[in-house]
Amino acid sequence: MKIKEVCNIIESFAPLSYQESYDNSGLQTGNPNTELKSILLTIDVTEEIVEEAILHNCNMIIAHHPVIFKPLKKLTGSNYVERVIEKAIKNDIAIYAAHTNLDSVNGGVSTYMANKIGLENIQILDPQQGQLLKLVCFVPENFAEVVREEMFKNGAGNIGKYDSCSFNTKGTGSFKAGENTSPFVGSIGEMHYEPEVRVETIVESPNLSKCISAMIKAHPYEEVAYDVYPLQNTNPNLGLGAIGVLNEYEQAKEFILRIKKIFNCGVIKYSGKLNNKIKTVAMCGGSGSFLINKAIKSGADIFISADIKYHEYFIPENDMIIADIGHYESEQFTKQIFYELLMKKNPKFAIRFSDINSNPIKHI
């Protein structure tokens, strides 16, 4: 297996197009055509972690945080980023990062947190707009089913927890085949009318190209008529943060202590009243303060995230507890997400979890 095949597995789950504009997810060092030996999973990439990869003969590091966020203007070893890149290149180690694209998918960082807490009815806290498209094609009646199925196989037709969704309208198509054509039905130079089905379905933007290709390949016509419409619908499977409910109320202090144990936190900073009852829980892995108001509007009793600033603790006015569990702590299960994703695709992968805690923040 080659490095690029591992990249493809991750990106089929968390496409790079889902990352935020400031981000730099994807392959950061290494030749994608290099043969894979083994993989080291980590949250961050430091010099110590590259040394760990060398020690265990891992020629690919998969991390949550990109080591390169800003363009490198020089490579002189003047800081840890430059030294990491230099050491990785010298030792033929590929570095791959899945950051905000992994934050944005259902089953990614925040929804994984929600599952660890034991929440039910988990949903995306802030579903994203502008990633859904309507794909419409016109198919002879006898071929509508096979064309539809090929579109579904390639990512079309997913609405929430439902798949294979489409709307089908019977009508009549007309065309006149020109010279040097090979019409499936009708004759060259003659007007032809054919019973057809208008097939409409939803497709996420990263899947559009392969969905159209599959549709054209399955379609009997030499020239396929189809339309693509942008939609403003929110995508319930795409966005940041997560929200869910406990199967029964918990006292706030006991709940926060349980969170502290689950995420192995040195300390949890919080605002609000510890005698409150907790039922609805919102969260965002990493820096999630931008979702505080969204959590309040969603009826959350507590919002769990990291990197909360002093004045942001005042925003809920005691109507909701804010709990800052730490950036690293909130994203620590990212390694497990990578592991489960890769092993599901190929149980023979040689994968190693990093033994190094890369969290730069310490507690006394």
C-alpha positions as CSV (number, residue, x, y, z in Angstrom):
1,M,0.0,0.0,0.0
2,K,1.2,3.5,-0.8
3,I,1.0,6.7,1.3
4,K,-1.7,8.2,-1.0
5,E,-4.0,5.2,-0.3
6,V,-4.0,6.0,3.4
7,C,-4.7,9.7,2.6
8,N,-7.6,8.6,0.4
9,I,-9.2,6.6,3.2
10,I,-9.1,9.5,5.6
11,E,-10.3,12.0,3.0
12,S,-13.2,9.8,2.0
13,F,-14.4,10.2,5.6
14,A,-13.3,13.8,6.1
15,P,-12.8,15.5,2.7
16,L,-10.2,18.3,2.6
17,S,-12.8,20.7,1.2
18,Y,-14.5,20.6,4.7
19,Q,-11.6,22.3,6.4
20,E,-11.7,26.0,7.5
21,S,-10.1,28.6,5.3
22,Y,-7.2,29.2,7.8
23,D,-6.4,25.5,8.0
24,N,-3.8,23.4,6.3
25,S,-4.9,19.8,6.5
26,G,-3.6,17.1,4.2
27,L,-0.2,15.7,3.3
28,Q,2.5,18.1,4.6
29,T,5.6,16.1,3.8
30,G,6.4,13.0,1.9
31,N,5.9,11.5,-1.5
32,P,2.3,10.1,-1.9
33,N,3.6,7.3,-4.1
34,T,6.0,6.0,-1.4
35,E,5.3,2.5,-0.1
36,L,3.8,2.5,3.4
37,K,5.7,0.7,6.2
38,S,3.8,1.6,9.3
39,I,1.9,4.5,10.8
40,L,2.3,6.5,14.0
41,L,-0.8,8.2,15.3
42,T,-0.5,11.4,17.3
43,I,-2.3,14.7,18.2
44,D,0.7,17.0,17.4
45,V,3.9,16.6,15.5
46,T,7.0,17.5,17.6
47,E,10.7,16.7,17.2
48,E,10.3,14.0,19.9
49,I,7.5,12.4,18.0
50,V,9.5,12.3,14.7
51,E,12.3,10.6,16.7
52,E,9.7,8.1,17.9
53,A,8.6,7.4,14.3
54,I,12.3,6.8,13.4
55,L,12.8,4.5,16.3
56,H,9.8,2.3,15.4
57,N,10.4,2.4,11.6
58,C,7.2,4.3,11.0
59,N,7.4,6.2,7.7
60,M,4.0,8.0,8.1
61,I,2.8,10.2,10.9
62,I,-0.9,11.0,11.1
63,A,-1.7,13.9,13.3
64,H,-4.8,16.0,14.2
65,H,-2.9,19.3,14.3
66,P,-1.0,20.4,11.2
67,V,2.7,21.2,11.9
68,I,2.6,23.7,9.0
69,F,-0.1,26.4,9.5
70,K,1.6,29.3,7.7
71,P,3.8,29.2,4.6
72,L,7.5,28.5,5.3
73,K,9.7,31.2,4.0
74,K,12.9,29.4,4.9
75,L,14.1,26.1,6.3
76,T,17.0,26.8,8.6
77,G,16.1,25.0,11.8
78,S,15.4,28.2,13.7
79,N,12.2,26.8,15.3
80,Y,10.6,23.5,16.0
81,V,8.4,23.5,12.9
82,E,11.4,23.9,10.6
83,R,13.3,21.2,12.5
84,V,10.4,18.8,12.4
85,I,10.0,19.3,8.6
86,E,13.8,18.9,8.1
87,K,14.0,15.8,10.2
88,A,10.9,14.2,8.5
89,I,12.3,14.9,5.0
90,K,15.7,13.5,5.8
91,N,14.2,10.3,7.1
92,D,11.6,9.9,4.4
93,I,8.7,10.3,6.8
94,A,5.3,11.5,5.5
95,I,3.4,13.8,7.8
96,Y,-0.4,14.0,7.3
97,A,-2.9,16.1,9.2
98,A,-6.7,16.0,9.5
99,H,-7.7,19.0,11.5
100,T,-10.9,21.1,11.0
101,N,-12.1,18.7,8.3
102,L,-12.1,16.0,11.0
103,D,-13.9,18.4,13.4
104,S,-16.6,19.0,10.8
105,V,-17.9,15.5,10.1
106,N,-20.4,13.4,11.9
107,G,-18.3,10.8,13.7
108,G,-15.4,13.3,14.0
109,V,-13.9,15.0,17.1
110,S,-17.0,16.5,18.8
111,T,-19.4,13.6,18.1
112,Y,-16.7,11.2,19.3
113,M,-16.6,13.2,22.6
114,A,-20.3,12.9,22.9
115,N,-20.2,9.2,22.5
116,K,-17.5,8.9,25.2
117,I,-19.7,10.9,27.6
118,G,-22.6,8.5,26.8
119,L,-25.0,11.0,25.2
120,E,-28.0,9.9,23.2
121,N,-29.7,11.6,20.2
122,I,-26.4,13.1,19.2
123,Q,-26.6,15.9,16.5
124,I,-24.2,18.5,15.0
125,L,-24.5,21.6,17.1
126,D,-23.9,24.1,14.2
127,P,-24.8,22.4,10.9
128,Q,-23.1,23.9,7.9
129,Q,-24.8,25.5,4.9
130,G,-23.7,25.6,1.3
131,Q,-22.2,22.1,1.0
132,L,-25.3,20.5,-0.5
133,L,-26.2,20.3,-4.2
134,K,-29.2,19.1,-6.1
135,L,-28.2,16.8,-9.0
136,V,-30.9,16.2,-11.7
137,C,-30.6,13.9,-14.7
138,F,-33.0,12.6,-17.3
139,V,-33.1,8.9,-18.0
140,P,-35.1,6.5,-20.2
141,E,-37.6,4.8,-18.0
142,N,-36.1,1.3,-18.3
143,F,-32.7,2.6,-17.1
144,A,-33.8,4.9,-14.3
145,E,-33.2,2.3,-11.5
146,V,-29.7,1.4,-12.5
147,V,-28.6,5.0,-13.0
148,R,-30.2,5.9,-9.6
149,E,-28.4,3.1,-7.8
150,E,-25.0,4.1,-9.3
151,M,-25.6,7.7,-8.0
152,F,-26.5,6.3,-4.5
153,K,-23.3,4.1,-4.5
154,N,-21.2,7.2,-5.1
155,G,-22.5,9.4,-2.3
156,A,-25.8,10.8,-3.5
157,G,-29.2,10.6,-1.8
158,N,-28.2,11.0,1.9
159,I,-30.5,13.1,4.0
160,G,-29.8,12.9,7.7
161,K,-30.0,9.3,8.8
162,Y,-31.8,8.3,5.5
163,D,-30.0,7.2,2.3
164,S,-31.1,6.4,-1.2
165,C,-33.3,9.5,-1.3
166,S,-34.6,10.7,-4.6
167,F,-37.6,12.2,-6.3
168,N,-38.7,10.8,-9.7
169,T,-41.0,12.4,-12.3
170,K,-42.1,10.8,-15.5
171,G,-42.1,12.9,-18.7
172,T,-41.1,13.0,-22.3
173,G,-37.7,13.9,-23.6
174,S,-37.0,15.1,-27.2
175,F,-33.9,15.3,-29.3
176,K,-32.7,15.2,-32.8
177,A,-29.4,13.3,-33.4
178,G,-26.8,15.2,-35.5
179,E,-24.3,13.8,-38.0
180,N,-21.5,11.6,-36.7
181,T,-23.6,10.5,-33.7
182,S,-24.6,7.1,-32.4
183,P,-28.0,7.6,-30.8
184,F,-29.2,5.0,-28.3
185,V,-32.7,5.5,-29.7
186,G,-34.1,7.3,-32.7
187,S,-32.4,8.0,-36.0
188,I,-29.9,10.6,-37.2
189,G,-31.6,13.7,-38.4
190,E,-35.1,12.8,-37.1
191,M,-36.9,14.3,-34.2
192,H,-37.4,11.7,-31.5
193,Y,-39.6,11.6,-28.4
194,E,-38.6,9.3,-25.5
195,P,-40.4,8.4,-22.2
196,E,-38.0,9.5,-19.6
197,V,-37.7,9.9,-15.8
198,R,-36.4,13.1,-14.2
199,V,-34.3,11.8,-11.3
200,E,-33.5,14.3,-8.5
201,T,-31.2,13.7,-5.6
202,I,-29.0,15.4,-3.0
203,V,-25.2,15.2,-3.1
204,E,-22.5,16.7,-0.9
205,S,-20.1,18.9,-2.9
206,P,-17.0,16.6,-2.4
207,N,-19.0,13.7,-3.9
208,L,-20.3,15.6,-6.9
209,S,-17.6,14.7,-9.4
210,K,-17.6,11.0,-8.8
211,C,-21.4,10.9,-8.7
212,I,-21.7,12.6,-12.1
213,S,-19.1,10.3,-13.5
214,A,-20.9,7.2,-12.2
215,M,-24.2,8.6,-13.5
216,I,-22.8,9.2,-17.0
217,K,-21.2,5.8,-17.1
218,A,-24.4,4.0,-16.2
219,H,-26.6,6.2,-18.5
220,P,-27.3,4.7,-22.0
221,Y,-27.3,8.0,-23.8
222,E,-24.3,9.2,-25.8
223,E,-24.9,12.7,-24.5
224,V,-26.3,12.9,-21.0
225,A,-28.5,15.9,-20.0
226,Y,-28.1,16.8,-16.3
227,D,-28.4,19.8,-14.0
228,V,-26.6,20.8,-10.8
229,Y,-28.3,23.3,-8.4
230,P,-26.6,24.9,-5.4
231,L,-28.7,24.7,-2.2
232,Q,-28.9,26.7,1.0
233,N,-30.1,23.8,3.1
234,T,-28.0,23.0,6.2
235,N,-26.3,19.6,6.1
236,P,-27.2,17.7,9.4
237,N,-24.1,15.5,9.0
238,L,-21.7,18.4,8.5
239,G,-20.7,21.2,10.9
240,L,-18.9,22.0,14.1
241,G,-19.7,20.9,17.7
242,A,-22.2,18.3,18.9
243,I,-25.2,18.2,21.2
244,G,-27.0,15.3,22.9
245,V,-28.9,14.3,26.0
246,L,-28.1,12.1,29.0
247,N,-30.5,9.2,29.6
248,E,-31.2,10.8,33.0
249,Y,-30.5,14.0,34.8
250,E,-27.1,14.4,36.6
251,Q,-26.1,16.8,39.3
252,A,-23.7,19.3,37.8
253,K,-20.8,18.7,40.2
254,E,-21.0,15.0,39.8
255,F,-21.2,15.3,36.0
256,I,-18.1,17.6,35.8
257,L,-16.1,15.3,38.0
258,R,-17.1,12.4,35.7
259,I,-16.0,14.5,32.7
260,K,-12.7,15.1,34.5
261,K,-12.1,11.4,34.8
262,I,-13.2,10.5,31.3
263,F,-10.9,13.1,29.7
264,N,-8.1,12.7,32.3
265,C,-8.1,16.5,32.9
266,G,-5.6,18.0,35.3
267,V,-8.1,20.8,36.0
268,I,-11.5,21.9,34.7
269,K,-12.3,25.6,34.6
270,Y,-16.0,26.3,34.8
271,S,-18.7,28.9,35.3
272,G,-22.2,28.6,36.6
273,K,-23.8,26.8,39.5
274,L,-22.8,23.3,40.6
275,N,-26.2,22.6,42.0
276,N,-27.8,22.8,38.6
277,K,-29.1,19.6,36.9
278,I,-27.5,18.5,33.7
279,K,-29.6,16.8,30.9
280,T,-28.6,18.4,27.5
281,V,-24.9,18.6,26.8
282,A,-23.2,20.6,24.0
283,M,-19.5,20.4,23.2
284,C,-16.8,21.3,20.7
285,G,-13.4,19.8,20.6
286,G,-10.6,22.3,20.7
287,S,-11.2,26.1,20.7
288,G,-15.0,26.3,20.7
289,S,-16.0,29.6,22.3
290,F,-17.5,30.8,19.1
291,L,-20.3,28.2,19.7
292,I,-21.3,29.4,23.2
293,N,-24.3,31.4,21.9
294,K,-25.3,28.5,19.7
295,A,-25.2,26.1,22.7
296,I,-27.4,28.5,24.7
297,K,-30.0,28.8,21.9
298,S,-30.0,25.0,21.6
299,G,-31.0,24.6,25.2
300,A,-27.8,23.1,26.5
301,D,-27.4,22.9,30.3
302,I,-23.6,22.8,29.9
303,F,-21.1,23.5,27.1
304,I,-17.8,21.6,27.2
305,S,-14.9,22.9,25.1
306,A,-11.5,24.6,25.6
307,D,-9.6,27.9,25.3
308,I,-12.4,29.9,26.8
309,K,-11.5,33.5,27.5
310,Y,-12.3,35.3,30.8
311,H,-15.2,37.5,29.6
312,E,-16.7,34.6,27.6
313,Y,-17.6,32.9,30.9
314,F,-20.1,35.7,31.5
315,I,-22.1,35.2,28.3
316,P,-24.6,32.5,29.6
317,E,-25.5,34.6,32.7
318,N,-25.7,31.4,34.8
319,D,-28.3,29.9,32.4
320,M,-25.7,27.4,31.2
321,I,-22.5,26.1,32.6
322,I,-19.3,26.5,30.6
323,A,-16.6,23.9,31.3
324,D,-13.1,24.3,29.8
325,I,-11.5,20.9,29.9
326,G,-8.3,21.8,28.0
327,H,-7.5,21.8,24.2
328,Y,-5.4,18.6,24.2
329,E,-7.8,16.8,26.5
330,S,-10.8,17.6,24.4
331,E,-9.1,16.2,21.2
332,Q,-7.2,13.3,22.6
333,F,-9.5,10.7,21.1
334,T,-8.6,11.8,17.6
335,K,-6.0,9.1,17.5
336,Q,-8.7,6.5,18.2
337,I,-10.8,8.0,15.3
338,F,-7.9,7.5,12.9
339,Y,-7.2,4.0,14.2
340,E,-10.8,2.8,13.9
341,L,-11.2,4.4,10.4
342,L,-8.0,2.8,9.0
343,M,-8.5,-0.6,10.6
344,K,-12.0,-0.8,9.3
345,K,-10.7,-0.4,5.8
346,N,-7.7,-2.7,6.3
347,P,-7.2,-4.7,9.5
348,K,-3.6,-5.5,8.4
349,F,-2.4,-1.9,8.8
350,A,0.7,-1.6,11.0
351,I,-0.4,1.2,13.3
352,R,1.2,2.5,16.5
353,F,-0.2,5.0,19.0
354,S,2.4,7.6,20.0
355,D,3.6,7.1,23.6
356,I,4.3,10.8,23.9
357,N,1.9,13.2,25.5
358,S,2.5,16.3,23.3
359,N,0.3,18.6,25.5
360,P,2.4,21.7,26.1
361,I,0.2,22.8,29.1
362,K,1.1,21.4,32.5
363,H,-0.7,21.6,35.8
364,I,0.7,21.7,39.4
